[in-house]
Amino acid sequence: MKIKTPYLCSSVVTPAAVMLMAAVYAANGLRLSAPIVDGQLTETFFPTIVALLCIIACIALLIKAVREIKAKAGEAEVREIKVPVKAFLTMALMAVFVLLFETLGFVVLAPFFVFGFMMIYDDKPQQIGRKIIYSIIISALVFVLYEVCFDIRFPELWG
């Protein structure tokens, strides 16, 4: 499909998508607890600040991109629109992971999450057994890293 689309380019779409994800991330972080309680910083302070800085940076990038596109008005080329299927599949996989994380826990979801990424971004989907083993190993290493090194406890299916 050929269409004149000056605003459908990576310099506009990427900051807009990142800004949307950062806004959802900040909203979910603020929903957990306030960043400052009784004059003390909580665990949501740093992620909220990072998300807000990301939103500000994305707004600046969007303004810059729109100004550049308006300066080139009339020069917009006619091009074929390519649907970024892998990007949409990645976002869907991440959304499912986030939605089910509290219910099913890390131990159950992580291998499926890693396996999903391998299937989305691998050009040779014929080595399924190897991907399953890698998914389990990677998930176990991340679990040990967080539980032992960072002392972070994940929600569990049975607890």
N, C-alpha and C positions, 0 to 999 in steps of 0.2 A: 504494500500500500504506500503510495507516494503522496506526501503531504508537506505543506510549508509549515514548519514547526520551529520557530526561532527560540521558544522557551523550553522546548523538550530536548535539552542537552545536559550533559553531565555537570556543567558548571552551575546549573539551577537545580536539577533533580537531586543530586547527591547531598548538597547542604540541606535541602528541604527534608529529605528522608532522615538524615542524621538528626536534624532538629526535632522532628517528630518523635524519634526514638528516645532522644535525650529528655524531651518533655514527659513522655510516659515513664521513663526511668525516675525522673525527679518526683513526679506525682506519686509513684508507688513507694519511693523512699520516704516521702513526707507522710504518707498514709501509715507507715509502720510506727514512726514516733517523731516527735519534734526534734530538730537539729540541736537545740539547746534546752536543757531542762535544769532548773535551779542553778543557772549560771555555769553549768558543766556541759561540755560537748558530748553528744551521744554518737552512736555508731552511724547514724544517718547524716551527720554534718558534712563530712568530706565528700561522700558521693553526691549529695545535693549541691554543694558548691561546684563540683566538677561538671555536673549536668547543667547548671545555670551558666557557667562560663562557656560550655559547649554551645548552648543555645545562643548566647550573645555572639560568639564567633560565627555561627551559621547565619545569623541575621546579617552580619557584616558581609559575609561571602555572597549571600543572596542579593543584597543591595548592589554590590560591585558587579555581579554577573548581569543583573537586569539593566544597569546603566550601560554596560558594554554592549548588550544586545540592542538596546534602544539607539545607541550611537551607530550601530550597523544596520539600522532599520532599512528595509527595502533590499538588503543584500542577502536575505535569508535564502538559503539554498533549498531546493526540493530534494528530499532524501527519503529513503525507505526506513520505516520505523521497525526496529528490532526489539522484540519483547525479551527482557532479561529474565528468562525462566529460572536460571540458577539463583539469582538474587531473590526472587519471590519464593522459591522453595526453601531457601535458607531462612528467610523471615518467618515462613510458616512453621518450619521446624523449631525455631527459637521460641515462637509464640506458644506452641504446644508444650515445649519443655518448661517454660515459665508457668503456664497455667496448671500443669500437672505436678510441678516440683514439690509443693507443700503436701499434696495428697499422697504421691507415690514415693517421694524421697529420691535422694541422689543415687543410691545403690541400684535401684531399679531403672531409673531413667537414663543415667549417664551412658551406659553401653549402647542404648538405642539412639541417643543423641549423637554420639561419636560415629556410630555405624551410618546414621542418616547423612552426616557430613561426608563420609567416605563415598557413599553412593551418589550423592549429588555432584561432587567434584572429581570423581574418578572417571576416566575415559574408558576403563576396562572393567566393567562390572561383573566379569566372569569369575573372579576369585573371591566368592562370597565367604567361604570358610575361613580364609586368611583374614578377611576384614572383620569377621565376628571375633576371632581370637585377638586381633589388634585392638578392637573396641573394648574388650574386657580388660586387656592389659593396661591400656591408656586410662580407662576409668578407675582401675585399681590404684594406679600410680597417683592420679589426681586425688583420689580419696585419702590415701595415706599421706600425701603432701599436706592436705588441708587438716586432717584429723590430728596428725602427729606434729608436723612442723608449725602450723598456724594455730592449732588448738581451736579449730572451728568445727562445731557439731552440725551436721546436716539433719534435716527431717528424715525420719525413717518410716517405712511402710507399716511396721509393727509397733511403732511407738509414737 
